[in-house]
Amino acid sequence: MKYLMALALLMTSLTTLGDGLPDSPPEGGASLLPADRDIPKDEFGKMVRQGQLIFSNTGQYARAYVGNDLSCRNCHLDQGRKAGSAPLWAAFLSYPAYRSKNHRVNTFAERLQDCFLYSMNGNKAPPLGDPILVALESYAYWMEKNAKINPRLPERGIPQIQNPGTPPSYERGKTVYANHCALCHGVDGQGRRAGDGHVVFPPLWGSRSFNWGAGMAHLNKAAAYIKTNMPLSLGGSLSDQEAWDVAYFMDGHDRPQDPRFTGSVDETRALFHRSRNSLYGHLVDGHVLGDGPASQN
């Protein structure tokens, strides 16, 4: 807690510059932070190291977004580790958060954008999703994860579900849907809106639902989500088989096109949907999924 308090106090009045580049974790309460030698030797580790390079030599590795001679490490000391100097790992934990500076809730990535616009005097910031921001976020996450965030937390993601004893069925799923889902999501699957027009229960297929590139368009992910969470407040009440069947029924309807669409359903399936858990490109209930009206929008 004392580190978060220090962060809040110093975000507006950092004046000390420093160039410490240690290969060991800091002393004190942040001793769980990993050392540079602990960066994994995999694709994620490559991104972490890139973020560290950007952090340490910002003008060199993010030149298009820097208008002065500063680097991130000049204010955020000890490579963003040191408590009391707005440590990067603690900042990662502090967002999303409301900022009076722009009068809205900011994400961590948006906060980084402001650093480029203001502290780095850049005339523009990296757009959201830019590799520079992704690298810096990866570096912050890696530093902090041992202290606060465990990527293997049981609550993370969606619990896996066993493969069905019987192949999932559109017709059985239709019955499960009618009995357990239609009350909220509508008989036609288009969800329900409140009197003022806002969506109360989302559409599950059609032009206003998630597209073919979404995780829920995969039977295993949809079945696992449904088994754990649906019907609302009654998660776990459906059997595994019922969850698979109703997932098949839901994903057996057309929806907006995969953004990666090549112009050919067959080619798009071959490139991005070569999985038994994707119905994209399959003939279901009389039509080829991915080639219907919803996918043309």
N, C-alpha and C positions, 0 to 999 in steps of 0.2 A: 504494500500500500504506500509506503514512504516513497517508493520510486515513482508511482503514478502522481503523487502530490508534487514531487520535485519536477516532474514533467510539466504539470500544469503551470507551475510557477515560472518555469524557465522558458517556455515556448515563446514568450513575448520579450524576453530580455537576455538573450544569449550574446555574450560579448567576448568570451574566451575562445581563442583559436588553439588548435592542437593537431598534431600529425601522428599520434601514437598508432602503430600498426603491429600489435602483439600477435603471437601465435599461441596464446594461452588464455583461458577464461579469466575474467576479472575476479578480484577478491571480494569478499563480503557476501551480501544477500543475493547477488546475481551470479553466484558461483556455479549454478546449474547451466549457465550459458555455455554452448559448445566452443571448442577451440577450432581454429582454421583447419587443423589437421583432421578434424572430424567431418569435414564436408564430404558427403558421399561421392563415390566415384561412379556416378551414373548421370542420366540426362538431367535429372533434377539438380544434382550437384553442379553440373555445368552452368545451369541458370543461376544458382546461388553464387558461384564464383564470378559470373558476369556482373551480377548485382553488386558484389563486393568491389569489383573494379570500377564500376560506375560511381559507387559511393566514395571511393578513395581518390579517384581522378576524374571528376565529373566533366570538366572541360574537355578532356581527351575522349572520353567514351560516350558523352552525350552533348557534343559540341553544338549541335543545332539548337539546343534549348538552354544554352548558358551564355550570358552576356557580361560576365565579370571573371575574376580570377579565383573565385572560391570553389571549393569542393565540399560535398556534404560532410566529410570527416572534420572539416575545420571547426565546426560548431558542435557536431554530434561526436564527441571524443571517443577514443579507443575503438575506432571502427564502428561507432554506433552502439557500443556496449555500455559505456560508463554512465552509471546512475548520476543524476544531477546535471546531465548535459543533454537532456531530451533524448534518451537512448532510443534507438530505432525499434528495438524489441518491445519496449513498453508502449511506444506510439502505435505499434501494430495492434496491441490489445485495446487501445483506447477508441478505436473506430469500429463502426459508424458512430458519429457524435455530432451534435448540433454545434455550429460555429457562428458566433455573433458577427464574425467578419463578413460572411456572405449570407447570414440569416437563413441558413438551411442545414439540414443534416448532411454531412459529408462522409464519404467512404474513405478508407485509407488511401486508395489510389487517387482520389480527388485531392486529398491533403498533399500527396506528393506532387501533384500538378501545381498546386499553389507554391510549393517550395521552388519549383523551377521558375514560375512567374515572378515571384517576389525575392526570395533569398538569393537565387541564382541570376536574377535580373534578366531572365530570358524574355524575348518578345513573344514567345508562344510556349505552350507546354506540350509534352508528349500526349497524344490522344489516348483515351482509355483503351486498354488492350495493347498498347504499343509495347514491343519487347523491352524497352527501357524500364517502363513501369512494372512489367511482369517480373523482370530481373530484380528490381529493388524490393518488390513485395516478397519474392522468393527468399531473398537474403534476410529480410526482416522475420519472415515466418520461420526460417531455419534457425535463426538465433534464439527465437523465443520458444520454440516448440518443446524443448526439454523442461522449461520452467513452468509453462502454463498449459500448453496445448499438446495433447497426445494424439497423433494421427490415427491411433488404433483404438480410440475411445469406443466402447460398445454402442454409444448413442450415435456415432457417426454414420452417415449414409443410411441405407435401408437394410434391415436384416435379410439374409438370404433365405430362400424358400426351396424346399425339396422339389425335384422334378416330379411332374404329375404321374400318378400310377397309370392313368389312362390318358391318351393324347387329348389335349383340350378341344372342346367342342363349341362351335358357334351356337348351335341350338340349345345346348345345356346352359351356355353362358347367357343366352337371351332370357331364359327362365330365371336365372340368378339375378340378372339385371332388373327384371320386372319386379321381383320379390324384395330386393334389398337396395336398389340404386335409383330407380325411376322416381321415387318420391322426392328426392333432392335434385337430381340431375335431369329430370324430365323424361317422359316416355320417348321423346325424340332425341335424347342425349344432348340437347342444346342448353342445358343448365336453366337456372332460374334467376330472375332479377327482382330487386325490391321495387317498391312503388316509385322511388326516385330514379330508377333506371340502373343503379349500380348492381354488378354481378354478385349474387349471394352464393350460388353454387355454379361452378364453371362448366362450360360445355366440354364434353368428352370426345367429340368428333365433329367433323364439319369445318367450315371455313373460319370459324372463330375459336377453334381449339388449337392445341399444340401441333407443330408440324412433324413431318416424317423424320426429321433429324433429332427429335427430342428423345430423352431417355425413356419416357413413358410409352414410346412407340415400339419398345422392345418387350416382348411378352414376359420374360423373366423379371424385369424391373417393375413392370406394371403389376404382375401377380404378387410380387413381394410387397410392394407398397399397399396394394389392396388388402392383402392378408393382415398386415400389421396395423393399418389405419382405418379401414373402411368396413362397414358403414361408419360414418362419423360418430365418434364416442363409443363405438362398439367394435373397435379393432380386435382382431383375433376370434371373432365369432363365426367367420366363414371357415370352412375346411380348406385345406390346401387345394384340393381338386376344384372346389367352387371358385377360389381365387384365380386359378389358372383359366377356368372356363370363362369367367366374366371378363378377364383380361383379353382373352381371345375375341370375345364378342365386341368389346370396346375397340380394340385395335383392328378389328375386322371391318371397320368403317373407314371411309376416305377422310382425308384431312389435308391441310395445306402442304404444298410441295416441299420436299427437302431443299434447303437453300443451295445444296451442292448439285442440284439437278443438272444433268448434262444435256438435256434435250431428249433423252431416251430413258424410259422407265427401266428397260432391260439393262442398259449400260450403268445406270445409277445404282440399280440393285447389285450388279456385279462388283461395282467399286466400293459401295458403302453399306450394303445390306446383305452380305453373304453370311447369313446367320439363320439358324432355325428359329431364333427368337424374333425375327423380323418378318412381318407379313407383306412388306412393301413388294410390289410386283407380282404378288400371288393372286390367283383367282379365288375370291371369297364371296359367297352369297351372290354369285352371278356376275361379278365385275372384277376387273383387275385393279387392285389397290395402287394408288399413285397415279392413276390415269383417269380419275373421275373429276367432276366439276370442282370439288373443294380444292383439288391439287392444281387447278388451273388459275386459282386466284393469286 
